[in-house]
Amino acid sequence: MPNNNEDKTQEVTPGQAQLDSSITQKINYLQTLQSALNDHDDRQIYELIDRTRYEREVKKSRSTTKTQELADLVADDHEQLSHYLSEKLIDYLGKTYPFFYYDEVKDGEFDIYFGNWWDRRKFGKLDVLNVAFEFDETEYNKLKRAFELDALNQRYNTDNIADITANSAELQKLIEGQDERDHEKEKLRQQLKDVSQKSTLPWDSGKVKEERQGIVDQLSKLADDDEEAINANKKIKENDEKILKLSKEDTILTYEKQSIQQKFEDFSHFESHNQSLYTDYLTNLIGKGQVKADD
């Protein structure tokens, strides 16, 4: 008898077909990424990492295709991808932002330093995969404020230095006024003695008490000034160190400001270039012949 089992073909269920399609899609994605790596096609790697953003910001497409699931396949490889992609990116940034320097603190993670001068500032981090700067908010705002104050012919620490300088001047007055205070204290002590020895009527006792308290308050204020004068030299030295530190910071900010002006003219142009960095860099890769954007 014929074996009916041999003539039967196994049917593919809709669920199996969907699973096969999903696996095939993932295999194709990884193979494409591997080929891009082998071909040193950084542009395509960026497209594969975040196709939605690539289509929106490079192709200027309104597509809302979700591809994050495929990109998640290499989530564990982000450090290595960042390290690999950093070479061309930092080379590009070296021409576009010649005042930034980068230190790879570990695979794929880069600190940004502003300038190559003495006492330069750590300015943030470079996000290679997203082609973006992650600036230190405090340092960034200092620089932005320095530009704003430049229009007023002021430096970032102008007011702070003025306040500290005024404080030092007051302290110096305390030091120089010691003899005058000593003389004033002698007069007040004699006045206090005279008031204490006054013979007063009962209805004048309140007035005498008030006069006495006034003299005591003046002596107390002079004693406080004496105490402050004792530590004045130390405080003046501390103020001088503060002023030196603030002046150095102003100098560094001036270097930074001049660097930006030489390349971008002003801070607003610097900011706009930062915002379009991803598009500018990917467009640069396309312009070098790394596959057309519409491929």
C-alpha positions as a printed NumPy array, in Angstrom:
array([[  0.   ,   0.   ,   0.   ],
       [  1.264,   3.521,  -0.73 ],
       [  2.534,   5.518,   2.241],
       [  0.339,   8.602,   2.413],
       [  2.767,  10.23 ,   4.886],
       [  5.487,  10.465,   2.219],
       [  3.166,  12.356,  -0.159],
       [  2.194,  14.951,   2.403],
       [  3.968,  18.341,   2.325],
       [  4.302,  20.156,   5.603],
       [  2.227,  23.304,   5.626],
       [  3.705,  26.569,   6.918],
       [  1.475,  28.276,   9.415],
       [  1.066,  32.074,   9.528],
       [  2.92 ,  32.112,  12.838],
       [  5.877,  30.244,  11.382],
       [  5.989,  32.564,   8.378],
       [  6.009,  35.608,  10.633],
       [  8.795,  34.148,  12.773],
       [ 10.833,  33.253,   9.699],
       [ 10.403,  36.785,   8.33 ],
       [ 11.448,  38.312,  11.647],
       [ 14.57 ,  36.15 ,  11.9  ],
       [ 15.467,  36.842,   8.268],
       [ 15.087,  40.571,   8.883],
       [ 17.415,  40.418,  11.867],
       [ 19.989,  38.324,   9.973],
       [ 19.883,  40.773,   7.054],
       [ 20.314,  43.699,   9.454],
       [ 23.368,  42.173,  11.115],
       [ 24.868,  41.136,   7.783],
       [ 24.383,  44.659,   6.416],
       [ 25.989,  46.13 ,   9.525],
       [ 28.879,  43.692,   9.253],
       [ 29.405,  44.616,   5.603],
       [ 29.356,  48.314,   6.495],
       [ 32.036,  47.68 ,   9.108],
       [ 34.165,  45.717,   6.652],
       [ 33.742,  48.479,   4.053],
       [ 34.466,  51.225,   6.623],
       [ 31.146,  52.773,   5.649],
       [ 30.49 ,  54.896,   8.732],
       [ 27.557,  56.621,   7.067],
       [ 25.636,  53.378,   6.682],
       [ 26.5  ,  52.318,  10.22 ],
       [ 24.913,  55.505,  11.547],
       [ 21.873,  54.877,   9.398],
       [ 21.549,  51.344,  10.751],
       [ 21.988,  52.483,  14.356],
       [ 19.074,  54.933,  14.107],
       [ 17.283,  54.796,  10.771],
       [ 14.378,  56.954,  11.941],
       [ 16.665,  59.838,  12.876],
       [ 18.743,  59.377,   9.746],
       [ 15.701,  59.595,   7.489],
       [ 14.367,  62.625,   9.374],
       [ 17.565,  64.659,   9.676],
       [ 19.592,  63.55 ,   6.656],
       [ 17.047,  62.456,   4.065],
       [ 14.544,  65.029,   5.384],
       [ 11.871,  62.344,   5.236],
       [  8.733,  62.262,   7.36 ],
       [  8.893,  58.507,   7.701],
       [  7.978,  57.189,  11.135],
       [  9.242,  53.656,  10.56 ],
       [ 10.209,  52.034,  13.835],
       [ 13.567,  50.278,  13.625],
       [ 14.688,  50.418,  17.226],
       [ 14.095,  46.698,  17.671],
       [ 16.761,  45.908,  15.069],
       [ 19.182,  48.48 ,  16.473],
       [ 18.785,  46.852,  19.879],
       [ 20.472,  43.744,  18.446],
       [ 23.818,  45.507,  18.857],
       [ 23.052,  47.334,  22.109],
       [ 25.755,  45.313,  23.854],
       [ 28.277,  46.457,  21.251],
       [ 27.77 ,  50.204,  21.648],
       [ 31.124,  50.752,  23.349],
       [ 32.999,  49.026,  20.528],
       [ 30.911,  50.793,  17.877],
       [ 31.576,  54.136,  19.541],
       [ 35.298,  53.434,  19.648],
       [ 35.3  ,  52.443,  15.963],
       [ 33.188,  55.395,  14.769],
       [ 35.178,  57.924,  16.796],
       [ 38.173,  57.971,  14.455],
       [ 36.523,  59.7  ,  11.502],
       [ 34.218,  61.758,  13.705],
       [ 37.06 ,  63.22 ,  15.779],
       [ 39.027,  63.896,  12.6  ],
       [ 36.022,  65.87 ,  11.303],
       [ 35.568,  67.678,  14.616],
       [ 39.248,  68.586,  14.663],
       [ 38.639,  70.744,  11.588],
       [ 35.209,  72.034,  12.572],
       [ 35.937,  72.626,  16.261],
       [ 39.735,  73.009,  16.343],
       [ 39.678,  74.16 ,  19.98 ],
       [ 38.197,  70.911,  21.349],
       [ 40.401,  68.01 ,  22.406],
       [ 39.262,  64.508,  23.323],
       [ 40.419,  61.952,  25.834],
       [ 39.11 ,  58.374,  25.547],
       [ 38.738,  57.511,  29.232],
       [ 37.545,  54.023,  28.325],
       [ 36.433,  52.242,  25.146],
       [ 34.001,  54.493,  23.321],
       [ 33.73 ,  57.128,  26.083],
       [ 35.348,  60.497,  25.446],
       [ 35.86 ,  63.53 ,  27.66 ],
       [ 36.005,  66.933,  25.96 ],
       [ 38.622,  69.526,  26.906],
       [ 38.502,  73.117,  25.724],
       [ 41.877,  74.199,  24.372],
       [ 45.414,  72.928,  24.76 ],
       [ 46.562,  75.714,  27.046],
       [ 47.564,  75.51 ,  30.702],
       [ 44.676,  74.945,  33.132],
       [ 42.215,  74.155,  30.347],
       [ 38.735,  73.108,  31.383],
       [ 37.007,  69.773,  31.061],
       [ 34.009,  70.841,  29.022],
       [ 31.835,  67.72 ,  28.845],
       [ 31.587,  64.471,  26.902],
       [ 31.369,  63.443,  23.26 ],
       [ 28.465,  61.142,  22.381],
       [ 29.895,  59.393,  19.324],
       [ 26.869,  57.235,  18.488],
       [ 24.515,  60.219,  18.503],
       [ 27.095,  62.63 ,  17.069],
       [ 26.477,  65.114,  19.85 ],
       [ 28.256,  67.12 ,  22.501],
       [ 27.151,  66.676,  26.098],
       [ 28.546,  69.873,  27.569],
       [ 29.038,  70.392,  31.284],
       [ 26.128,  72.698,  32.08 ],
       [ 28.045,  74.848,  34.566],
       [ 31.057,  75.393,  32.305],
       [ 28.878,  75.955,  29.243],
       [ 26.775,  78.596,  31.017],
       [ 29.923,  80.372,  32.205],
       [ 31.102,  80.688,  28.619],
       [ 27.694,  81.819,  27.401],
       [ 27.556,  84.473,  30.137],
       [ 31.088,  85.606,  29.235],
       [ 29.844,  86.393,  25.722],
       [ 26.877,  88.323,  27.108],
       [ 29.102,  90.374,  29.428],
       [ 31.585,  91.06 ,  26.634],
       [ 28.974,  93.302,  25.033],
       [ 29.076,  95.37 ,  28.258],
       [ 32.899,  95.454,  28.256],
       [ 32.923,  93.265,  31.344],
       [ 34.477,  89.959,  32.207],
       [ 32.703,  87.043,  33.858],
       [ 34.181,  87.773,  37.303],
       [ 34.297,  91.578,  37.112],
       [ 31.678,  92.068,  39.831],
       [ 33.069,  89.319,  42.066],
       [ 36.573,  90.752,  41.905],
       [ 35.233,  94.245,  42.624],
       [ 33.397,  92.997,  45.724],
       [ 36.441,  91.137,  47.037],
       [ 38.694,  94.122,  46.33 ],
       [ 36.318,  96.381,  48.263],
       [ 36.345,  93.935,  51.174],
       [ 40.147,  93.952,  51.228],
       [ 40.125,  97.76 ,  51.232],
       [ 37.844,  97.766,  54.279],
       [ 40.087,  95.269,  56.034],
       [ 43.11 ,  97.437,  55.286],
       [ 41.315, 100.394,  56.842],
       [ 40.783,  98.351,  59.995],
       [ 44.495,  97.598,  60.185],
       [ 45.48 , 101.216,  59.621],
       [ 42.86 , 102.498,  62.068],
       [ 44.173, 100.667,  65.119],
       [ 45.746, 103.753,  66.741],
       [ 42.611, 105.786,  66.159],
       [ 40.46 , 103.075,  67.714],
       [ 42.752, 102.831,  70.754],
       [ 42.446, 106.562,  71.287],
       [ 38.66 , 106.376,  70.883],
       [ 38.453, 103.541,  73.412],
       [ 40.347, 105.604,  76.003],
       [ 37.905, 108.475,  75.562],
       [ 34.884, 106.188,  75.833],
       [ 36.214, 104.448,  78.95 ],
       [ 36.687, 107.829,  80.609],
       [ 33.173, 108.826,  79.586],
       [ 31.845, 105.566,  80.999],
       [ 33.686, 106.233,  84.268],
       [ 32.279, 109.753,  84.444],
       [ 28.739, 108.574,  83.766],
       [ 29.035, 105.839,  86.404],
       [ 30.151, 108.381,  89.002],
       [ 27.293, 110.764,  88.296],
       [ 24.962, 111.463,  91.179],
       [ 21.517, 111.413,  89.652],
       [ 18.022, 111.949,  90.817],
       [ 15.614, 109.021,  90.517],
       [ 13.805, 110.53 ,  87.551],
       [ 17.133, 110.943,  85.676],
       [ 18.25 , 107.323,  86.161],
       [ 16.697, 106.167,  82.89 ],
       [ 18.549, 108.817,  80.908],
       [ 21.865, 107.953,  82.553],
       [ 21.314, 104.263,  81.949],
       [ 20.633, 104.937,  78.283],
       [ 23.778, 107.08 ,  78.002],
       [ 25.858, 104.39 ,  79.661],
       [ 24.5  , 101.703,  77.329],
       [ 25.344, 103.84 ,  74.325],
       [ 28.983, 104.075,  75.433],
       [ 29.117, 100.312,  76.103],
       [ 27.74 ,  99.623,  72.594],
       [ 30.441, 101.827,  71.046],
       [ 33.161, 100.051,  73.008],
       [ 31.738,  96.684,  71.928],
       [ 31.802,  97.749,  68.263],
       [ 35.432,  98.888,  68.588],
       [ 36.332,  95.548,  70.214],
       [ 34.736,  93.722,  67.281],
       [ 36.762,  95.858,  64.881],
       [ 39.926,  95.035,  66.832],
       [ 39.145,  91.326,  66.591],
       [ 38.528,  91.593,  62.864],
       [ 41.736,  93.603,  62.428],
       [ 43.745,  90.816,  64.09 ],
       [ 42.678,  88.426,  61.275],
       [ 42.629,  91.097,  58.545],
       [ 46.033,  90.301,  57.045],
       [ 45.098,  86.637,  56.733],
       [ 41.769,  87.51 ,  55.109],
       [ 43.425,  89.963,  52.732],
       [ 45.821,  87.211,  51.653],
       [ 42.869,  84.853,  51.144],
       [ 41.131,  87.538,  49.098],
       [ 44.24 ,  87.996,  46.961],
       [ 44.22 ,  84.254,  46.247],
       [ 40.526,  84.4  ,  45.346],
       [ 41.129,  87.317,  42.992],
       [ 44.045,  85.47 ,  41.37 ],
       [ 41.854,  82.4  ,  40.841],
       [ 38.993,  84.456,  39.396],
       [ 41.406,  86.371,  37.145],
       [ 42.803,  83.088,  35.831],
       [ 39.266,  81.915,  35.124],
       [ 38.581,  85.146,  33.229],
       [ 41.734,  84.586,  31.205],
       [ 40.689,  81.032,  30.31 ],
       [ 37.206,  82.246,  29.354],
       [ 38.812,  84.909,  27.154],
       [ 40.845,  82.222,  25.373],
       [ 37.692,  80.163,  24.865],
       [ 35.687,  83.139,  23.689],
       [ 38.367,  84.148,  21.179],
       [ 38.597,  80.565,  19.88 ],
       [ 34.863,  80.493,  19.174],
       [ 34.906,  83.947,  17.597],
       [ 37.741,  82.964,  15.265],
       [ 35.796,  79.935,  14.019],
       [ 32.119,  80.863,  14.394],
       [ 32.145,  84.668,  14.838],
       [ 29.773,  84.59 ,  17.803],
       [ 28.173,  82.276,  20.351],
       [ 24.83 ,  81.973,  18.52 ],
       [ 26.531,  80.532,  15.433],
       [ 28.462,  78.153,  17.676],
       [ 25.177,  76.957,  19.21 ],
       [ 23.47 ,  76.489,  15.841],
       [ 26.385,  74.389,  14.578],
       [ 26.145,  72.224,  17.688],
       [ 22.45 ,  71.63 ,  17.059],
       [ 23.009,  70.549,  13.449],
       [ 26.159,  68.518,  14.117],
       [ 24.576,  65.139,  13.318],
       [ 23.21 ,  66.322,   9.965],
       [ 26.387,  68.199,   9.079],
       [ 28.632,  65.232,   9.821],
       [ 26.531,  62.652,   7.982],
       [ 26.223,  65.026,   5.025],
       [ 30.004,  65.363,   5.079],
       [ 30.374,  61.574,   4.897],
       [ 27.967,  61.474,   1.949],
       [ 29.918,  64.245,   0.246],
       [ 33.059,  62.138,   0.524],
       [ 31.384,  59.447,  -1.541],
       [ 30.246,  57.128,   1.237],
       [ 27.043,  56.168,  -0.573],
       [ 24.304,  58.564,  -1.586],
       [ 21.728,  59.51 ,   1.008],
       [ 18.854,  58.113,  -1.033],
       [ 20.408,  54.688,  -1.62 ]])
